[in-house]
Amino acid sequence: MTAAWPKTTVRHALVIATQCPAAKQQLSNLVTRANELHRLLTDPEIGACSPSDPDGGLALRSGEASQRQIEDAVRAAAHRADEAGAVLVLAFLGHGQTPLGNSKLYYMAYDTRVDHAASSVAIGNLLTDAGDLPGVKGVITLIDTCHAGAGAPDTQELAGGFSLGKSRYSLLMAAAASQKAYDLDFSRELASLLRDGVPGTGELLRASALKLALTDRILRQNCQVLDWDGDPDAVEELWVAVNVRRPAWTPGRQIGDLGSQDLREALAAWPEHPVPADGWNRPALRELCERAAGSEAPGALRVWQVAHGLVLAGVTADVIHAWAGQALSTPTLWSVAADLNSDYEAARPPLDPVRPPKWIEGSALLRYILEHAALHTSVRGNPVARLARVVAALADRCGLGTDDERVRAWARDAGGDIELRDAVARQAALRQDRRWRLVISLHAAQIDWPETVSVWLRDGGHSEYHEVHHCEPSRTGVERLFPEIIRWARKKVPGGAPITNVDVVVPAPLLLTWEPERASAGRTWLGVRNTVVLRWAGRLAVPGFLAGMNEEDRDRLKELDERCPGDTGAPVDWLSEHDTRDAGMLSERLSLGCYERAIGLDHRPPHIAELMEALLIHTPILLWPRTDSDVGSSGRDRLGEYWDRLPDHFIEAYRHRWSAEAGGPIRPAGTRDERLADLAGLRAAWHDLDWLDFCGWFEQHHPIDQWSA
């Protein structure tokens, strides 16, 4: 992405989040919200900050930071910003208190006492001192506490100080000085705005613009802003984040956002580039191709590649609109993107996945996919081959044939007849893999291991074949059935094609102890050749007191997808040790709907077995560490990158780990393979819309009276 903000601006970020036992109110998701905000602020394309604390500040976001820790950390961050000539971005999440008749905010640390200023953190004083340092180029502060508006520094002090009033401050506060703030609503919505962007507000998000956007989202408290700028030499206003929905640089209406960025970068590196009066329309791009092809100047080759790719993408878009226009829709295009990513990841080395921002729709989304195919996956290959994959995927998803004369003419003119035939064949194989799913269900278990295992072979949304196998009620008895079940399924699939996707339905007690993908399926483990996904038995056989659970979670799943914009954070509420320590309070928060997204455990509590069923009831997606040694942030940090390809990609991560543990050969891996391996420490019970469709079918066709989850 081409950044429009000043790259020379140095920015440091420090996020502080702590509970306060004296406040007698646990803040749910405190650590999750703080880590999410920290990730956004330190994302080079959003907050553009470097972590101020050398160790990343994990202790300060742990929920147990003391007054001394907080004050020392803020002062140290200010000194580092002073030495670096940096803007300092601070965030305080937690509890706040103010004395009666005094509008001064005291942040409550883990060891703070109620109505006790000496054990609290005087935020205003810390901010005043930080901004007064001569090398600090500004202090931006985000405060999510009760009475947050009282955290503003005294303006009389700002007017003086050693800087003689030349300091710069920008504060965005969750509530007025007299108001309460409710359960980190401010942090949740602020993170959403930073992640998704704010349309119509320009390239940079300043505190004032964010305050206006938050007003429409937070109804129980009044966000406030304070801006102070006394520096006569400042060249820009203080800003909180880069707006990911900033206006795109669009030199011509025939170029999309992605192509515009690539063309702008290429032209900047080529001193000979012309500037057409009518923008970069198709004739101008063709002329640019000819001029770049005849130039030996540095950068000319890249200009030719981009201009040529944009011409091909534009011609392909015209053909697609004429041929498939009536069948095109935004959901269809997202499905096409998923198909393309399966191809891109199978390539060696893997190609960059297509990950459009979630707000792109319709023709703009099509243009993004085509420009990505032509420009971002073709450095080592033929852009026509990648564009042919788009055409083949569209034909499959729209139910159209590629023998249409318009498509054949496109392939002929582009020199891509063979590429189109190859793409159609690849899409047919992908469709076959996607079509059939094998379900192995242990839902008949009364406690853990069942005496019968039910299997279904699904073709799309319904079951084509069904059998029940009797077994000894033990792990050995169940796993002994797997080779037989696999053989049965292969015989049923037309042409004897292998079964790629396997759903294993498991009672809650077994989710923590059994890894069915490691069970023998003949010569290899089940997960070596198959994409194995764990499903909770309680979703398939829903008890009466949970009737409607799956239907309600359909809307929740759609919201999760909408709230995860491509390459940013995963929509997961992570539960810390504070959140799980009191099982009764956790159950109450679950019943109140405090966790609106997927739920993840960032640790393995001693009573995890007791928590599993309660958590599974309240979320369609549950994540937890595989073992105590897998507790850490690396897997959680990767979730956002791979979210739109989960749960299927968990098995790829597990395979990396298995091979490494066995000392086996590791296939050539790029950086993306190494990042994927970070997911191996996570386990998941995942119930997506497709699975809930099958659960609905099961409820109608296989009513049962007894079950165990």
N, C-alpha and C positions, 0 to 999 in steps of 0.2 A: 504494500500500500504506500502510496506517495504521501508523505506528511506535508501538510500546509502550514504547520506551526513552526516557530523558530527552533531549529535543531540545536542552536547554540545555547539555549536556555538550560541551565543545570538545575535539576529539581530533586530534592530528597523527600522521602515520605516516612512517617512514623505513625503507626496505629496502635492505640492503647485500649485495652478492653479488660475489665475486671468485674467480677461479682463483688458484692459487699454483704457478708453475712448479717451485719447489723441492720441492713435495710429490710431484712425479712421478706424479700421478694426476689425469687430466682428469675433471672432474665433468660428465657428460652432462646437457644440458638445464638447466644452471645459470641462464642468463639467462632462459630460458622460465619456470622455476619462480619466479624472483624477480619477474618482471613479472606473472605470474599472481597471486602473493601480494599484490603492490602494488595490482593492480586490485581485488582483493577487499577489502583493507583500506580503500581509498579509495572503495569503492562506498557511497553514502549509505544503502543499505538493508541492508548487511552489516557492513562494518567501521566505517562512519560517520566516517571520518577525512578530514581534508584533507591533501594532500601537504605534508610539512614543508619539503622543499627547493623553493625558488621555481621551479626549472626542471624539477621533477618527479623529480629524482634519477636520471636515466638513466645518468649517468657512474658513479654508485655501484653500479648494477646491470649494468654493462657487462662484468664479468668481469676488469677490469683496474684496479681501484681500489687506490691505494697506501696505505701506512700513514698517511701525512700526510693524504691526502684523507679517509680514513675517520674518523680522530680529529677533524679539523677539522669534518667534517660532523656528527658526533654532538654535539659541543659546540655548534655553531651551532643544531642542532635543539633542544637543551635550552634554549638562551637564548630561542628563538622560543616554545617552550612556556611558559617562565617569563613572558614578556611577555604571552602570550595567556591565561594561566591555564588551560592545556590539559593533558590527559593525553597523554603521549608514548608512542607504540607503535613499538618498534624491532624489526627482524628482521635476523639475521645468517645468511647462507647461504654455505657454503664449507668450508674446511679449518680444523682447530684442532689445537693441540699443547699438551701439558702436560709440565713437567719431571718426572723420576723422583722419586717421593716427595713431590710437591707437587700439590695439587688446585686449581691456578689455571689457568684456560683462557687461552691466547694465540691470538687469531684471526689467521690467516695471510693477510696482504695479498698483493697481486701481487708486491711487492718484499721479502717476508719471507724470511728464511733459516731453514733447519731448525735446531732447538735454539738459537734466538737470540731472546731475549726483547726486546732493544732494537729489533729491526725488526718486532716483532709488535704486535698491538693487545690490550691488557689490558682485556677487556670488562668484568670486574667493577668495575674502577676507574672506567671511563666511566659505568657505570650508577649507581654510588654518588654520583658528583659530580652527575649529571643530576637524580636524585631529591632531592638536598639543596637544590636551588634553591627558594626559598619559593613561587614561583608555579606550579611544576609540580605538578599534581594527582595524579600517579602515573606510574610507568614500567612499561609492559608490554613484555616482551621475549620474542622467539621466537628460539631458537638451533638451527640445523641444521648441526652440525659433529661431528666425532669429539670425544669427551670433553666434550660440551656441558654436562653436569651440573656441570663445574668452572667454569662461567661465572657462577655465583651470587655476588653480592657477599658480603663478609665481614659476618656478622650483628653482630659487635661494632662495626663501623664504622656499620652502619645504626642501631644503638641510640644513637649520638651524633651527631656532625656539627653543622653550623650550625642544622639543623632540630630538634636535640635529640630525635631519634628519631621525629619526626612524619611522616617520609617514607613513601611507599607504593610497593610493588613487587609485580609478579606475573610470574613467569618460567615459561615452558614450554620444556623442553629436550629435544632429540632422543634423547639417550643419557646413560647414567650417566658419571661422571667417568672410569671405567676402561674404557669401551666405545668401539668404533668406531661410526660412523654410516655407513649404506650408501647411496651414490648418491642422496642427497636423497629417500629414501623418506618421511621425516618431512614435508618440504615438500609433496610430492605428495599425501599422504593428508590433511594438514592443510587444504590448499586444497580438497580434495574435501569435507571436513566443513563448511568455511565456506560452500562453494557450495551444498551439498545440505541442510545443517542436520542436527541431531541430535534425533531424536524423544525425548520424555519428559524433556527437560532444562530446560524453562522458556523464557522469552523471550530470555535472554541466555546466550551461551556463555562460560563462564569457563575459566580454564586447567585447573582440576581436572576439569571435565566433559570437556574435549577430551582430556585425558590418558587418561581411562578409555576413551573411544571409540577413541583411537589404539592402545591396548593390544591391541584385537581385530584391528587392521589391520597392525601392524608387529611381527614376531615375532623379529627378530634383534637388537633393541636395546630397552632399557628407557627409555621416556620418563619425565621427572621434572618435578616442579612445586615452585616455592618461592613462597609468598605472605607478604608482610610488610605490615602495615597499622598504622602508629602514629599515624594522624591521628584525634584524638577528634571532629573535626567532619565526618568523611566521612559522606555520606548514602547511599552505595551501594558495593558491592564493585566492584573493578576487573574489567572484562570484555573479552574479546578481540573478540567480534563479536556481532551480533544473530543469533539463531537463526531462519533462514528457515523452519524447521519448528516454530516456536513454537505453542503452543495458540491456535487462532483464537478470536476473540470471537464466541460463538454465542448470541445472545439467544433463539433459538428453534430447535427442531430442523428447522423447515421452511425455514430460510435457510442457504445455503452460505457458505463463507469469503468469497468476493468480495462477495456481497450484505451480509454482516455488516459488512464494512469500510465499504462505501459508506453503509449506513444509520447506522452509528455517526458517520461524519463529518457526514452531513446533519443528524442530530439535534443534534449538538454546536453547530451554527450556528443552531439554531431554539429560542429560549427557551421556546416554548409546548409543547414536546413532552411527551406523557404517558409514563408508565412502566407498561405493563400487567403485572398480577400473574402472568400465565401465560406471559410472553414474547411475542415477535412471531410468533404463529401467523397463519394467514390471516385469520381474523375481525378480529384486532387490526390487521393491516396495512390491511384495507379501512376500518376505522374511522379509522385514521391518515390515509388518503387523503382521507376526507370532511372531517376536521378541518383538514388542511393546505389543502384547496381553499377553505375558507371563511376562511382567515387572510390578512391583508395584512402580516403581520410579515416582516422579512427572513429569508430562508432557507426560507420555507414552500413556495415553488415547487419547490426541489430536494428537499425531503422528499416532496412529492407525486410527483415523477418517480421517486424511488427506490422508494417504497412501491408505486406502481402497477406499476412494472417487476417488482418481486419477486412481486406477485400474479400477473401474467401468466406469469412464469417458472415459478412453482409449479404453476399450472394446466397449462401446457405439459408439464412434467415428468410429471405424473399421466397425461396422455393418451399420452405417449410410452411410459411403462412398460406401460400397458394394451395399446397397439397393437403395439409393437415389442420388448417385453420379452424374448421368447425369442431374438431375433436380436441383441440388444445385447451388446457386449463392449468391453473397454478399447481394444484395437487399432482397432476400428471407430470409436470415438469420437475417437481421435487422427486417423484419416483424415478424419472430418467436420471437425475443427478445421483441417486443411490445406485442405480445400475452402473453408471460410469465409474463411480468410486470403487465398485467391486473389481472392475477391470484395471483401474489405475493401481490398485494395491496389489494385484496379482502380477503386475509387471516387475521385472528385475533389471535394475533397481526400481523400487516403487515410484510412481509418478505422483505429483502433488494432487491431493483430492480437490474436487470442486466443492467449495463451501460458500455459497452465496449468502449474504446477509439475509436474515429471516424476513425482513420487511419488503424485499424485492418481490414483485408479482408480475404475472402476465408477460407481455412482450419484453420488458426489461429483464425478467428472469431468463427467458429464452436467450436473449442477447448475451447475458452474463455466461451462461453455459457454453454457448458457441465460442465466445471470445476466450474463455478458459481453455477449451479444447484446441483452439488454433494457436494460442500464444503461450500457454503455461504447461502443456504436456507434449510439446513437439520439438523441444530443443534437440533431442537425439533422434527424432523420427519425422514422419511425414504428417503435416497438419491435416491433409485430406483424409488420412486414415482415422485420425481422432474425430474429425467432423462426421465421417461415415458412421462411427460408433454412435454419435448422437442421433443421426438419422435412423439407424437401426433400432435404437432403444425407443425412440418416439413411435416408430411403426408398431413395435410390439405393444407398447403401453396404450396406444390409441386404437389398436385393432385394425391397422392399415397395412397394405402391402407395399413393398418397395419396388414392385414391377410397374408402378405408375410411370407414365411417360415423362412427367416432370422430374421425377427422381432419377430416372435413367439418364435423362439429358444432363442433369446436374453432374452425375458421376462421370459421364462421358466427357463433358467439357472440362472437368477438374482433373481428368486423367486418373479417376478413382474407381473404375469398374471392379477391379479385383478387390480393392479395399472394401467396397460396399458388400460384395459377396462374403468376404471374410467376417465383416461386422455382423451381418445377418446370421451367419452360422454361430458366432460367439454369443449373440443375444439369445438364440434358440437354446443353447446349452445353459445359459444363465436362467432362462425361464423354466427349464426342466428342473434345475436345482431349487428354484424358488417355489415351484409348484407343490412338490410332495414333502410332507412332514410326517415323521414317525413319532407317535406319542406312546411313552412307556409310563404307566401310571400305577403308583402304590397307594392310591386313595382309599383302598379297602382296608388298610391297616387299622387295627383297633388302638394300638399304642405306637409302635414304631414299624416293625417289619410285618408285611401282610402274608396271608396264606395264598392269595391270588394276585396276579399282576395282569392288569388290563392293557391291551395295546390297540391303537387305532392307526390306520394309515390315512392321512388327510390329503385330499386333493383340493387345494384352495380352502374355502371356508367350511367345508363339511367333510364327514368321514366316509370314505369309500369302503373300508374293510375294518373288521373288528374281531378280536379274539380274546379269550381269557385263559391264562396259563396258571396252573396250580404249582405251588412251590413250598419248600420248607420255609417257615417264617424266620429267616435270618438273612444276613448280608450275603453269605455264601449261596443260600438258596435262591435269592433274587438274581444275583449276578450270574449264576449258572445258566439262567434263561437267555441272557443277552445274545449269544451267538445264534441260538435258535430263532429268536425274534428278528434279528437282522436278516437271516436267510429267508424267513417267511415274508418279510416286507419286500425284499428284492424280487421275489417270485411274483408279487402282486403288481409291481410297477411295470407298465408297458415297456417292452424292450429290455427288461432286466437292468435298467439303469441304477447306479448306486444311490442309496438314500443319503443325502447330505445333512439334512436338518433333523435333529432328534430332541424332542421335549421330554424331560424326565420329571414326572409329578411326584413330589416328595412330601411326607408329613413333616411338620415343623421340627419335631425332635431330631430328625435325621439331617436336616439342612446343615447343621453345624459339624456333623461328624462324618458324613458320607460324601464322597466325590465320585459320582457315577461315571464321569468321563474317564476315570482311571481304571474302570472295570474292563476285563477282557471281553472283546467282541469277536474273538477268533484269533487271528494271528497278531492283532494289535489291540491296544486300548481303544475303547469306544470313541474317545475324543481325538484320537490321532487322525482319523479319516472323516469324522463327523463334527458338525457344529452342534454342541450339546448346550441346552439352556435349561436351567433349573426353574421349575414352577412349584408353587406351594399348593398342596392338596386342597386347602381350604377355599381356594378360588374356583376349583373345579366342582367340588361338592359343597355347596354353600349351605350352612345350617340356617334354620328358620330365623334365628335372632339377628342374622346378618343379611337378610334378604335385601336385595337392591344394592349391595356393596359394589358389585362389578359395574352396574349401570352408572352409579354415581362416579366411579373412578374413570369412566370414559372421558368425561369433561375434564377431569384433572389431568389425564394423560395429554389431551390436546393442549391444555395450558402449559404443561411442561415443555412440549415441543416449541410452542410459541415463545416461551421465555428463555430459550437457549439459542442465542443468535450465533450460529456457526462456530467460530473459533474462539469463543470466550468461555466463561465458567459454566460448569454443569449445574443444572437446577436441583441441587441437593441440599437439604438441611442436615448438617452434620451434628450429631449428638456427642457432646464431650462427657467426661467423667462427671462433671457437675450435673449434666442433664440426666444421667442415668442412675446416679447414686441413690436417689429416692424413687423406688419403683412406683409407689403410690402417686407421687406428684407427677411423674412422667405419664402415668396412665391418665391422670386428670387432664394434662396438657394435650394428650392425644385425643381425648374425648371432646375437648373444646376446639379442635381443629387448628391448633397453633402451628402445626407443620403442614404447609400448603404444597410443598414440593415433594420430590423423592426424599427418602430418609436414609441416612448413612450413619454408621457407628464409626467414630474415629479411633476406637479402642475396643478391647474385648473385656467387658466388665465381668467380674466373677460370677454374676448371676445372669449371664447372657442367655442361657437356656430358658430362664423364666420370662425373659423379655420378648423372645422371638415372636410368639404368637400374637401378643398385643401389638407389636410393631407391624407385623404382616397384615393384620386386620385394617390398619390405618394408612397403609400406603401401597400402591401398586408396584413400587420398585423399592427394594430394601437392599442395602449394601453393608458389608461388614468385613473386617480383616480376616484373612484365612487363618493366621496363627498370631500369637503374641509378637513374634519376631517380624510380622508384616505390618505392625502398627507404625505408621509414618505418613508423611504427606505426599510422597512421590506419586503413588497411584492416584490419590485424590486430585492432585494437580493435573494429571493427564486426562481425567474424565471429560473435561470440557472439550478437549481436542478430538476425542473419539465418540462423543455422546451420540451423534446421529448414526453411528455404526454399531452401537451396542443394542442388545447384549451379545451379538454374534462375535464381536472381536475379542471378548474375554478368552475364548478358546485359543485364539492365536497367541495371546499373551501366555496362557498356560503351557502351550507347546514350546515356546521359547524357554520357559523355566525347566520343563521336563528334560529337554535336550541338554541344557546346561548342567543340571543336577546329575545326569547320567554320563557326563563327559563325552557326549556324542558330537558329531560334526555340526557346526552352526553354519547355516546357509549365509552367503554374503549379505550383510545387513547394513542398511544406511541408518542415518540418525533417526528416521521415523520408526524403524524397526526397534531400535533401542528404547525409544520413548514408549512404544506399545508394550514392551516387556515390563514396564513399571506397573501395568495393570494386573500383573500376575498375583499380587498380594491381596487382591480384592475378590470376595465372593458376592454373588448376587442372586436374589430371587426376583425375577423380572416378569411382569405381566403386562404386555403391550396390547394394543387394540386388537391385533389379529388373534392373540390368545384369548382375550375376553370374548371375541366372536365365537371361538370354539367352546368356551365355557357356557355361553348362551345356548349353543346347539346341544351340548351335553345335558343341560338342565331340561330341555324339552324332550330329549330322546332316551335319557338314561336316569330317570328319577330313582333315587336310592334312599332308604330309610336310615341306614347306619353308616357312619363315616367317622373318620378321625383326621384331624389336621395336624 
